[in-house]
């Protein structure tokens, strides 16, 4: 007899085409009904609250008096909550974001009772290959999802073991027909049989045993009051089956007794049976770029900076950091970060990112100030303190600002040694902008804002203080932009600037030249917020024959190239069909080559006035290969340029075409199969790429997509019904000015790219202490040294994911991972002794404890993450 587990649940999108506040009103109503039913009906044993505790947060903000009712239901096992804070996307949010989502979801669950120990993500647009490792890091060994699998992954069964590269494993119950097949089940015999006769054969075919899952719920669906009557009718219709109200845990208990379940691995991005929206990674690129930048600032700057301060005796404000993480995690649900929403919801999402970014910036400034204010020195001049928040020593060219009353300045070490720098800009600023109390007492003397660049060497996780001294000499003339320059050099690169604005870059070490870099390609987009769709018979517009304005500025430290394109594009799809071009689009590329830096930094600023198109940046690579490598959460993944299923997707009636459009997090690279030389792209904005196959494989990075509708039917690459709903979204046309940051690096081997990306995305930051500040602080009472280093990691290829204070108790949490293809060791070195506790991602269950030592080594397998609690 087949056993059918009917699991009552609701899938709760906090927002989509409707706003968070609209859903909150429904939530208050629905949760009241759920609690009453669980409290009064002995035959209604369980309800699954969608695996995310933000639902409780939203509800209790309205009904705090019901906290004890919820707690009682959770502790009795009736109301099933957690383990997530929000149901995260897995493809375009970073590893630390997913870890914190579970960390805070489990923490918040603990205020009520036990959490559901299942990695429950029923609607995410694809599954990351690293999820088994992340789930195991929280003692979760079970997973439920829907999208992304097909039989070509190695099984056509709906129950299987899923492995990640480090050997982690979860048991999966796939939802082959989604989480909503049991929504609003009718009691009328004909209608119920029609529904179930469609579903049961599919469930039977995929099942490895006698237990099937029938989830009874849907988006924002209220509790189905008559589900008991439905089950009675199901027994009459299908007497050979046993139907009963259940929970996911009971189903897994049965699955775990089955032997010889299939085992598969990798990421799941197939759109054969369900849509995964391979090109959703570029919808509302302005919003997605904000997420990238905030994630990088949180993990690469704020948390290591706060850890540095904590090690010096300054309080670590966990609560302020948690507020930031939760603010962006509200945006990390699949629809929200996918940006397949209404315009009013996109405004909410943008506002949350704006708030999170402001909180992050202000907290960074606060901790820099707390440290620098506490430095004890006999020198009375203003200070300029630089912070290296990488786990290795860095020598870098950095740009910073100095505010001073002095008309001319010089920099000195504490011992009085001069420090050379290049003055880039000098401006007069009103003293009231520094502190309104200055002008309140009648002092109207101006301040000067100096923008300077200099080379500085800093130990790992350290700060170094310089002093700003009045100078009588007039500085050298400011560097000037020049036109007509066609070649320039740094220590690492020779660059030839072509008249159409593309660059030929020669790596002086490998003597390999990469030609025609930075061509722009504009094409029509007949798609929606879920997917790019090419316009039939469209011919792409490129800047190959453009003649942009080109200016070059050279200093002792770097070369800056500015390329300004102005080219005509069609106003919309109708103009594109007619071959007209009546709108001007401007694109400014600002390219910076520091003399000793392998990363060529570049920014792209676009002013868009047209609709329904996609703009990409093309980077040809002189390599012989058919695959890319890019990072995913705590690792690296290799993907082919062209999916084999492209030959059969129409014949096999896939839900969407498997185009080679993929996500990255920090970088993507192409390397020659024989020499390992290649090109790598680093991103601090767009996370979507595709490779155009050919004699010179060309990396195409999406800068933005412009569309005007949430959902549309019958796309060229996605036939059939609309995804979402047909709703106008004019703001998604991206009319306006947008800016995106990247880096390009010539590689000698694959593993260099991860290291370069970490360095590039963890810039040296500075703090200029002057006697004036509108926001006053009392002295800390600390007496800190002029320079300080916390510790150093010695490794080849190992990356520090972040450094933060432990959530509970004292000590620092150091997280590292190995994005290379071989096992690597990492050695922790410090001037101070400490104890080392290897813990899981939930910062619990010590795996290993080492006595007090000054250095400690760890072996890290490929695509493996290690979390270490360091106590002094």
C-alpha positions in Angstrom: 0.0 0.0 0.0 1.3 3.5 -0.9 1.4 5.9 2.0 0.7 9.5 1.1 1.9 12.1 3.5 -0.4 15.2 3.3 1.6 18.0 4.8 -0.3 21.3 5.6 1.9 24.3 4.9 1.8 27.7 3.3 4.5 29.1 1.0 4.9 32.7 2.2 6.4 35.2 -0.3 6.8 38.3 1.8 6.5 40.3 -1.4 6.2 39.7 -5.1 3.7 41.6 -7.2 2.2 42.6 -3.8 3.9 44.5 -1.1 5.2 43.2 2.3 2.6 45.2 4.1 -0.2 43.6 2.0 1.1 40.2 2.8 1.5 41.1 6.5 -2.2 41.8 6.8 -3.0 38.4 5.3 -0.4 36.8 7.5 -2.0 38.1 10.7 -5.3 36.7 9.6 -4.0 33.3 8.4 -1.8 32.6 11.4 -4.6 33.3 13.8 -6.6 30.6 12.0 -3.7 28.2 12.0 -3.0 28.6 15.8 -6.7 28.2 16.6 -7.0 25.0 14.6 -3.8 23.5 16.1 -4.9 24.4 19.6 -8.5 23.0 19.3 -8.4 20.1 16.8 -6.7 16.9 18.0 -6.9 15.5 14.5 -5.0 18.3 12.9 -1.5 17.6 14.3 1.0 19.8 12.3 1.5 22.9 10.3 4.7 23.9 8.5 5.4 27.7 8.6 7.4 27.7 5.4 10.8 27.2 7.0 11.4 30.9 7.6 11.3 32.8 10.9 10.8 36.2 9.4 7.1 35.2 9.2 7.1 35.1 13.0 8.9 38.4 13.1 6.4 40.1 10.9 3.4 38.6 12.8 4.7 39.4 16.3 5.4 43.0 15.3 1.6 43.3 15.1 0.5 40.7 17.8 3.3 40.6 20.4 0.8 39.3 23.0 0.6 36.0 21.1 4.3 35.1 21.6 3.5 32.6 24.4 0.9 30.9 22.2 3.4 30.4 19.4 6.0 29.2 21.8 3.6 26.6 23.2 2.7 25.3 19.8 6.3 25.1 18.7 7.4 23.3 21.8 4.5 20.8 21.5 5.7 20.0 17.9 2.5 21.3 16.3 3.8 24.5 14.7 7.0 23.7 12.7 9.3 26.7 12.2 12.8 27.4 10.8 15.6 26.8 10.0 15.9 29.9 7.7 15.4 33.5 8.5 14.1 34.0 4.9 13.9 31.5 2.1 17.2 32.4 0.4 18.0 32.4 -3.3 21.0 30.1 -3.9 22.6 31.3 -7.1 23.2 35.1 -6.7 23.8 35.6 -3.0 27.1 34.9 -1.3 28.1 32.1 1.0 28.2 34.2 4.1 24.7 35.5 3.4 23.4 31.9 3.2 25.3 31.0 6.4 23.9 34.0 8.3 20.4 33.2 7.0 20.6 29.8 8.7 22.5 31.2 11.7 19.8 33.8 12.5 16.9 31.6 11.5 18.1 28.9 14.0 18.8 31.5 16.6 15.4 33.1 16.3 13.7 29.6 16.3 15.4 28.9 19.6 13.4 31.6 21.3 10.3 29.5 20.7 11.5 25.9 20.6 13.1 23.4 18.2 13.6 24.2 14.5 12.9 22.0 11.5 16.2 20.3 10.6 15.5 20.3 6.9 17.0 22.5 4.3 13.6 23.6 3.0 13.8 25.7 -0.1 10.7 24.7 -2.2 10.8 27.6 -4.8 14.5 28.7 -5.2 15.5 29.2 -8.9 18.1 26.4 -9.0 20.3 24.7 -6.4 23.9 25.5 -5.6 26.3 22.6 -5.6 27.6 23.7 -2.2 24.3 23.4 -0.3 24.9 20.0 1.2 28.1 21.3 2.8 26.4 24.4 4.1 23.4 22.4 5.5 25.7 19.9 7.1 27.5 22.8 8.8 24.3 23.3 10.7 23.7 19.6 11.5 21.1 19.5 8.8 21.1 16.2 6.8 17.8 16.5 5.0 16.7 18.8 2.1 13.5 19.5 0.2 13.4 21.5 -3.0 11.7 21.6 -6.4 13.5 23.3 -9.2 16.6 22.5 -11.3 16.9 18.7 -11.6 16.4 16.3 -14.5 17.3 12.7 -15.1 20.6 13.7 -16.8 22.0 14.4 -13.3 22.1 10.7 -12.7 18.6 9.7 -11.5 14.9 10.1 -12.4 13.9 9.4 -8.8 12.5 11.9 -6.4 14.5 10.6 -3.4 18.3 10.6 -3.5 21.5 11.5 -1.7 23.0 14.8 -2.8 26.8 15.2 -2.3 28.9 18.3 -2.5 32.6 18.2 -3.6 34.0 18.0 0.0 32.0 14.9 0.7 29.1 16.4 2.6 25.7 14.8 2.0 22.0 15.4 2.4 19.0 13.2 1.8 16.7 14.9 -0.7 13.0 14.7 -1.1 12.3 16.3 -4.4 9.0 18.0 -5.1 8.7 16.9 -8.7 5.5 18.9 -9.3 6.2 21.7 -6.9 5.0 22.6 -3.4 1.4 23.5 -4.4 -0.1 20.3 -5.9 -2.3 19.9 -2.9 -3.6 23.4 -2.8 -7.3 23.9 -2.3 -8.1 20.2 -2.8 -11.8 19.8 -3.7 -14.1 17.4 -1.9 -16.3 16.8 -5.0 -15.5 13.4 -6.3 -15.0 14.1 -10.1 -12.9 17.2 -9.5 -10.7 15.5 -6.9 -10.1 12.4 -9.0 -9.2 14.6 -12.0 -6.6 16.4 -9.9 -5.1 13.3 -8.3 -5.1 11.1 -11.4 -2.8 13.7 -12.9 -0.4 13.9 -9.9 -0.3 10.4 -8.5 1.3 8.7 -11.6 4.1 11.2 -11.5 4.7 10.7 -7.8 4.6 7.0 -8.2 7.1 7.0 -11.0 9.7 9.1 -9.1 9.3 7.3 -5.8 11.9 4.8 -4.6 9.6 3.3 -2.0 6.0 3.3 -0.7 5.9 6.8 0.8 4.7 9.8 -1.3 4.5 13.6 -0.5 1.4 15.6 -1.1 2.1 19.2 0.2 -1.2 20.9 1.1 -0.5 24.6 0.6 0.2 27.4 -1.8 1.4 31.0 -2.0 -0.3 33.0 0.8 -2.8 30.2 1.1 -4.9 30.2 4.2 -5.3 26.9 6.1 -7.7 24.5 4.2 -10.4 24.1 6.8 -12.0 21.0 5.2 -8.8 19.0 4.6 -10.1 16.2 6.9 -13.1 15.7 4.6 -10.8 15.8 1.6 -8.7 12.9 3.1 -11.9 10.9 3.7 -12.9 11.3 0.1 -9.4 10.3 -1.1 -9.7 7.1 0.9 -12.9 6.3 -0.9 -11.4 7.1 -4.3 -8.1 5.3 -3.8 -8.6 2.5 -1.3 -5.2 1.0 -2.2 -3.5 4.1 -0.7 -3.3 5.4 2.8 -3.7 9.2 3.1 -3.0 11.0 6.4 -1.9 14.4 7.8 1.8 14.3 8.3 5.0 16.4 8.5 8.2 16.4 6.5 10.1 14.8 9.3 7.9 11.7 9.4 8.4 11.3 5.6 12.2 11.4 6.0 12.1 8.9 8.8 10.6 6.5 6.4 13.0 7.4 3.5 16.0 6.9 5.7 15.1 3.2 6.2 15.3 2.6 2.4 18.6 1.2 1.1 20.4 1.9 -2.2 19.1 5.3 -2.8 20.8 7.0 -5.8 23.6 9.5 -5.1 24.2 12.5 -7.3 26.2 15.7 -7.0 26.6 19.2 -8.6 24.4 22.2 -9.1 20.9 21.9 -10.4 20.1 24.4 -13.1 18.0 22.4 -15.6 14.8 23.9 -16.8 13.4 20.7 -18.3 10.6 20.1 -15.9 10.4 23.4 -14.0 11.6 26.9 -14.8 14.9 28.1 -13.2 15.2 31.4 -15.2 18.8 31.2 -16.3 18.9 34.9 -17.2 17.1 36.3 -14.1 20.6 37.3 -12.8 20.5 40.6 -14.7 17.0 41.9 -14.0 17.1 45.2 -12.2 20.9 45.2 -12.2 20.9 48.4 -10.1 19.4 46.4 -7.2 21.5 43.3 -7.7 24.7 45.5 -7.8 23.8 47.0 -4.5 23.5 43.5 -3.0 26.9 42.6 -4.3 28.5 45.7 -2.9 26.9 45.4 0.5 27.8 41.7 0.9 31.4 42.5 0.0 31.6 45.5 2.4 30.1 43.4 5.2 32.4 40.4 5.0 35.6 42.0 3.6 35.6 45.3 5.5 33.1 45.7 8.3 33.4 42.4 10.2 37.2 42.1 10.0 37.5 45.8 11.1 35.2 45.2 14.1 37.2 42.1 14.9 40.4 44.2 14.9 38.7 46.6 17.2 37.4 43.8 19.5 40.9 42.4 19.8 42.0 45.8 21.1 39.3 46.1 23.7 36.5 47.9 21.8 33.0 46.5 22.1 31.7 44.4 19.2 28.1 45.4 18.6 26.6 42.2 17.4 23.1 43.7 17.4 24.0 46.4 14.9 25.5 43.8 12.5 22.5 41.5 12.8 20.2 44.4 11.8 22.2 44.8 8.6 22.3 41.1 7.7 18.5 40.8 8.3 17.8 43.9 6.3 19.5 42.4 3.2 18.2 38.9 3.9 14.7 40.2 3.6 15.8 40.9 0.0 17.4 37.5 -0.5 14.2 35.5 -1.1 14.1 34.2 -4.7 11.5 36.7 -6.0 13.0 39.7 -4.2 16.6 39.3 -5.2 15.5 37.9 -8.6 13.7 41.2 -9.0 10.7 39.6 -10.7 8.4 41.9 -8.8 6.1 44.9 -9.2 7.7 48.3 -9.3 6.4 49.2 -5.8 8.1 46.1 -4.4 11.3 46.9 -6.2 11.2 50.3 -4.4 10.9 48.5 -1.1 13.8 46.3 -2.0 15.9 49.2 -3.1 15.1 51.1 0.1 16.2 48.1 2.3 19.5 48.0 0.4 19.9 51.7 0.8 19.3 51.4 4.6 21.6 48.4 4.9 24.3 50.2 2.9 24.0 53.3 5.1 24.2 51.3 8.2 27.3 49.4 6.9 29.1 52.6 5.9 28.4 54.4 9.2 29.4 51.4 11.2 32.7 51.2 9.3 33.3 54.8 10.0 32.5 54.4 13.6 34.9 51.6 14.2 37.7 53.2 12.3 37.2 56.3 14.5 37.1 54.4 17.7 40.4 52.8 16.9 42.1 56.0 15.7 40.8 58.1 18.5 42.3 55.6 21.0 45.9 55.7 19.5 48.3 57.0 22.1 51.1 59.2 20.6 53.1 62.2 21.5 52.4 63.8 18.1 49.6 66.3 18.1 49.1 66.6 14.3 46.0 65.2 12.5 46.2 61.5 11.7 45.8 59.4 8.6 45.4 55.7 9.5 45.3 53.0 6.9 43.7 49.6 7.5 44.5 46.3 5.8 41.7 43.9 6.4 43.1 41.1 4.4 44.7 38.1 6.1 48.0 38.6 4.3 50.4 41.5 3.9 49.5 43.9 1.2 51.5 46.5 -0.8 49.0 48.6 -2.7 48.4 51.9 -4.4 45.5 53.5 -2.6 43.5 56.6 -3.0 42.1 58.5 0.0 41.0 61.9 1.1 42.4 64.3 3.8 40.6 67.2 5.4 42.8 69.9 6.7 43.0 73.6 7.7 46.5 73.6 6.1 46.7 75.1 2.6 49.6 72.7 1.9 50.4 69.4 3.6 52.9 66.6 3.8 52.7 63.1 5.3 55.1 61.7 7.9 55.6 58.5 9.9 55.6 58.8 13.7 59.4 59.0 13.5 59.2 61.9 11.2 60.1 60.2 7.9 58.4 61.8 4.9 55.9 59.7 3.0 55.6 60.5 -0.7 52.2 60.9 -2.3 50.5 62.2 -5.5 48.0 65.0 -5.1 45.1 64.3 -7.4 42.5 67.0 -6.4 42.3 69.9 -4.0 39.0 71.7 -3.1 37.8 74.3 -0.6 35.0 73.2 1.6 32.8 75.1 4.1 33.7 74.5 7.7 30.0 74.1 8.5 30.1 70.8 6.6 32.7 69.6 9.0 31.1 70.7 12.3 28.4 73.4 12.5 29.7 74.4 15.9 32.8 75.9 14.1 30.8 78.6 12.3 28.4 78.9 15.3 31.2 80.6 17.1 32.2 82.8 14.2 35.1 80.9 12.6 34.6 80.9 8.8 38.1 79.9 7.8 37.8 77.2 5.1 38.9 73.7 5.1 40.7 71.9 2.3 39.8 68.5 0.9 42.8 66.8 -0.6 42.5 63.7 -2.8 45.8 61.8 -2.8 47.2 58.5 -3.9 50.2 56.7 -2.5 51.9 53.3 -2.1 51.7 51.7 1.3 52.7 48.3 2.7 50.6 47.0 5.5 50.9 43.7 7.5 48.0 41.3 7.6 44.8 42.5 9.5 46.5 45.7 10.6 46.5 49.4 10.8 49.3 51.9 10.3 49.2 55.6 11.2 50.7 58.6 9.4 50.6 62.2 10.4 49.4 65.3 8.4 51.9 68.1 8.8 51.6 71.7 7.4 53.9 72.3 4.4 55.1 75.6 3.2 56.1 74.4 -0.3 53.6 74.5 -3.2 52.7 71.1 -4.5 53.5 69.9 -8.0 50.9 70.6 -10.7 47.9 68.3 -10.6 48.0 65.4 -13.2 46.2 66.3 -16.4 44.2 64.2 -18.8 45.7 64.0 -22.3 44.2 63.0 -25.6 46.0 61.4 -28.5 47.8 58.8 -26.4 47.6 55.4 -27.9 50.0 53.3 -25.8 50.8 53.2 -22.1 52.7 50.9 -19.7 52.8 49.7 -16.2 55.2 47.3 -14.6 52.9 44.4 -15.6 51.1 45.4 -18.7 51.6 47.1 -22.1 48.3 48.7 -23.3 47.4 49.7 -26.9 44.3 51.9 -27.1 42.4 51.4 -30.3 40.4 54.3 -31.9 37.1 52.4 -31.3 37.8 52.4 -27.5 38.9 48.7 -27.3 42.2 47.8 -25.7 44.9 45.4 -26.6 46.6 44.3 -23.3 49.9 42.4 -23.2 50.9 40.6 -20.1 54.7 41.3 -19.8 55.3 38.2 -17.8 53.6 35.7 -20.0 54.0 37.7 -23.2 50.4 36.9 -24.0 48.2 39.6 -25.7 44.5 39.9 -25.3 43.0 42.0 -28.1 39.7 44.0 -28.6 38.8 44.1 -24.9 35.8 46.2 -23.8 33.7 46.1 -27.0 30.0 47.0 -26.2 27.1 45.0 -27.6 23.5 46.1 -27.5 20.6 43.8 -28.5 16.8 43.8 -28.2 15.2 42.2 -25.2 11.7 40.8 -25.9 11.6 39.2 -22.5 10.3 39.9 -19.0 11.7 40.2 -15.5 12.4 36.5 -15.3 14.2 36.0 -18.6 16.0 37.6 -21.5 14.4 36.8 -24.8 16.1 37.8 -28.1 14.0 39.7 -30.7 13.7 37.5 -33.8 15.9 38.6 -36.7 17.5 41.3 -34.5 21.0 42.4 -35.4 23.1 43.5 -32.4 24.6 47.0 -32.3 28.2 47.2 -31.2 30.8 49.9 -30.7 33.2 48.3 -33.2 33.0 51.3 -35.6 32.4 53.9 -32.9 34.9 56.7 -32.3 34.7 57.6 -28.7 36.5 60.4 -26.8 39.6 58.9 -25.1 41.6 60.6 -22.4 44.7 59.2 -20.5 46.0 60.5 -17.2 49.3 59.2 -16.0 50.9 59.5 -12.5 53.9 57.9 -10.8 51.5 55.3 -9.4 49.0 54.5 -12.1 47.5 55.0 -15.6 43.9 56.1 -16.0 42.1 55.7 -19.3 38.6 57.2 -19.8 36.6 56.2 -22.8 33.3 58.0 -23.5 30.9 56.4 -26.0 27.8 58.0 -27.4 25.9 55.9 -29.8 22.4 55.7 -31.1 20.0 52.8 -30.2 16.4 52.1 -30.9 13.9 53.7 -28.5 12.0 50.4 -28.1 11.2 47.1 -29.8 9.1 48.7 -32.5 11.9 50.9 -33.5 14.3 48.0 -33.4 12.1 46.1 -35.8 12.0 49.0 -38.2 15.7 49.5 -38.0 15.5 53.0 -36.4 17.8 54.5 -33.8 16.4 57.6 -32.2 17.8 57.4 -28.6 21.3 58.1 -27.5 23.0 56.0 -25.0 26.2 57.1 -23.3 28.7 54.7 -21.7 31.8 55.9 -19.9 34.6 53.4 -19.1 37.1 54.5 -16.5 40.0 52.0 -16.5 42.8 52.1 -13.9 46.0 50.3 -14.1 48.1 50.5 -11.0 51.8 50.0 -11.7 52.3 46.8 -9.7 48.8 45.5 -9.4 47.7 42.5 -11.6 44.1 43.6 -11.5 43.0 46.2 -14.1 40.2 48.0 -12.3 37.4 49.5 -14.4 34.0 51.2 -13.9 31.2 51.4 -16.4 28.7 54.3 -16.1 25.7 54.1 -18.4 23.0 56.7 -19.1 20.1 54.8 -20.6 17.2 56.4 -22.4 15.9 53.4 -24.4 13.6 50.5 -23.6 13.6 46.7 -24.1 17.3 46.0 -24.7 20.3 44.4 -23.1 23.8 45.8 -22.9 26.8 43.6 -22.5 30.6 44.1 -22.3 32.6 41.7 -24.5 36.0 40.4 -23.4 37.7 38.1 -26.0 40.2 35.6 -24.5 43.1 34.1 -26.5 42.6 30.6 -25.0 41.9 27.1 -26.1 39.1 25.9 -23.9 35.4 25.0 -23.8 34.6 25.7 -20.2 34.7 28.5 -17.6 35.5 28.5 -14.0 33.7 30.8 -11.5 33.1 31.0 -7.8 30.0 29.7 -6.0 29.5 29.7 -2.2 32.9 28.7 -0.6 34.2 27.1 -3.8 34.6 27.1 -7.5 32.5 25.5 -10.3 33.4 24.6 -13.9 30.8 24.9 -16.6 30.7 24.3 -20.3 30.2 27.2 -22.7 27.4 25.3 -24.5 24.9 23.0 -22.9 24.6 19.6 -24.7 20.8 19.8 -24.1 20.5 22.7 -26.6 20.4 20.1 -29.3 17.3 18.3 -27.8 15.5 20.9 -25.6 12.7 21.5 -28.1 12.3 17.8 -29.0 12.2 16.9 -25.3 9.9 19.9 -24.6 11.9 21.5 -21.9 10.2 24.3 -20.0 13.0 26.7 -21.0 16.1 26.6 -23.2 19.3 25.7 -21.4 21.4 28.7 -22.5 24.9 29.1 -21.2 24.0 32.1 -19.1 25.3 31.6 -15.6 25.8 33.3 -12.3 29.0 34.1 -10.5 29.6 35.7 -7.1 33.1 37.4 -7.3 34.7 36.2 -10.5 34.7 34.2 -13.7 37.7 33.0 -15.7 38.8 31.3 -18.9 42.1 29.5 -19.0 44.0 27.7 -21.7 43.7 23.9 -21.3 47.4 23.4 -21.9 49.2 26.4 -20.6 46.7 27.5 -17.9 47.2 31.1 -19.0 44.0 33.0 -19.3 41.8 36.0 -18.4 39.7 36.5 -15.3 36.9 39.0 -14.6 36.2 40.2 -11.0 32.9 41.8 -10.2 31.6 44.1 -7.6 28.3 44.5 -9.3 26.9 42.3 -12.1 27.0 38.6 -11.5 25.8 37.3 -14.9 28.0 36.0 -17.7 27.9 34.0 -20.9 30.7 32.9 -23.2 30.3 33.3 -26.9 32.0 30.2 -28.3 34.4 30.5 -31.2 38.1 30.7 -32.2 38.4 33.4 -29.5 36.0 32.5 -26.7 34.4 35.8 -25.7 33.3 36.5 -22.2 30.0 38.5 -22.4 29.2 40.2 -19.1 25.7 41.6 -18.8 25.7 45.3 -17.7 22.0 45.6 -17.6 18.7 44.4 -19.1 15.8 46.8 -19.8 12.3 45.3 -19.8 8.8 46.6 -18.9 6.7 43.7 -17.8 6.8 41.2 -14.9 5.7 38.2 -16.9 5.1 37.5 -20.6 4.0 34.4 -22.4 5.5 32.6 -25.4 9.1 33.8 -25.2 11.5 32.5 -27.9 13.5 30.6 -25.3 10.7 29.9 -22.8 7.5 28.8 -24.6 4.1 28.6 -23.0 2.5 30.5 -20.1 3.8 33.6 -18.6 6.1 33.3 -15.6 4.6 35.3 -12.8 1.8 37.5 -14.0 1.4 40.0 -16.9 1.9 43.3 -15.0 3.5 46.4 -16.4 6.8 47.3 -14.6 8.0 50.5 -16.3 10.8 51.1 -13.7 12.5 47.9 -14.9 13.2 49.7 -18.1 16.2 51.1 -16.2 15.9 54.6 -17.6 18.6 56.7 -15.9 22.2 56.6 -15.0 23.9 53.5 -13.4 27.4 52.5 -12.5 29.1 49.1 -12.2 32.5 48.1 -10.9 34.8 45.3 -12.2 38.4 44.1 -12.5 40.3 42.3 -15.2 43.4 40.1 -14.6 45.8 38.1 -16.8 46.3 34.7 -15.2 49.1 32.2 -15.2 47.0 29.6 -13.4 43.4 29.2 -12.3 43.9 29.6 -8.5 45.3 33.1 -8.9 41.9 34.5 -9.7 40.3 33.8 -6.4 43.2 35.4 -4.5 43.1 38.5 -6.8 39.4 38.8 -6.4 39.6 38.7 -2.6 42.3 41.4 -2.6 40.5 43.5 -5.1 37.2 43.3 -3.2 38.9 44.0 0.2 40.4 47.4 -0.5 42.7 49.3 1.9 40.5 51.8 3.9 41.6 54.9 5.7 40.5 57.2 8.5 41.5 60.9 8.7 41.3 62.1 12.3 41.0 65.9 12.8 40.0 67.9 15.9 36.5 68.6 14.5 33.5 66.3 14.2 29.8 67.1 14.4 29.2 63.8 16.2 31.2 63.9 19.5 32.5 60.9 21.3 34.0 60.6 24.8 37.5 59.0 25.0 37.6 55.2 25.3 40.3 55.2 27.9 42.3 52.9 25.7 46.0 53.6 24.8 46.5 51.9 21.5 49.7 51.7 19.5 50.4 53.7 16.3 50.5 50.4 14.3 49.1 47.0 15.0 48.6 43.6 13.4 46.2 40.9 14.6 47.4 37.8 12.8 48.4 36.4 9.4 47.3 33.5 7.4 50.0 31.7 5.4 48.5 29.7 2.5 48.5 29.2 -1.2 45.0 29.7 -2.6 43.1 29.5 0.7 40.6 32.4 1.0 39.4 34.1 4.3 35.6 34.3 3.9 35.3 36.6 6.9 36.5 37.3 10.4 33.9 38.1 13.1 33.2 37.8 16.8 31.6 34.6 18.0 27.9 34.8 18.4 28.0 33.4 21.9 30.8 34.1 24.4 34.3 35.4 23.7 36.6 34.7 20.8 36.8 35.4 17.1 35.3 33.3 14.3 37.7 32.8 11.4 36.2 31.2 8.3 38.3 30.0 5.4 37.7 27.9 2.2 39.6 26.3 -0.6 38.5 27.3 -4.1 41.3 25.3 -5.7 41.2 21.8 -7.1 43.7 20.2 -4.7 43.9 20.1 -0.9 45.8 23.0 0.6 47.1 23.9 4.1 46.6 27.2 5.8 48.8 28.3 8.7 47.6 30.8 11.3 50.5 33.0 12.7 50.2 35.5 15.5 52.4 37.3 18.0 50.0 36.2 20.7 49.0 32.8 21.9 45.5 31.4 21.7 43.4 28.3 21.6 41.9 27.0 18.4 38.5 25.3 18.3 37.3 24.0 14.9 33.5 24.4 14.9 30.7 24.0 12.5 29.0 26.8 10.6 26.6 27.3 13.5 29.7 28.0 15.7 28.9 24.9 17.8 30.2 21.3 18.4 34.0 21.7 18.5 35.6 19.3 16.1 39.1 19.9 17.5 40.6 21.9 20.3 44.3 22.9 20.3 46.1 24.2 23.4 47.5 27.7 23.5 49.9 28.2 20.6 51.1 31.0 18.4 50.6 29.2 15.1 48.3 26.5 13.9 47.9 24.7 10.6 44.8 23.3 8.9 44.3 21.1 5.9 41.4 22.2 3.7 40.0 20.0 0.9 38.8 21.4 -2.4 35.6 23.4 -2.1 35.6 22.9 1.6 35.0 25.5 4.3 36.5 25.5 7.8 35.3 27.6 10.7 37.7 28.2 13.6 37.0 29.7 16.9 40.1 31.6 18.2 40.3 32.5 21.9 43.0 34.5 23.5 
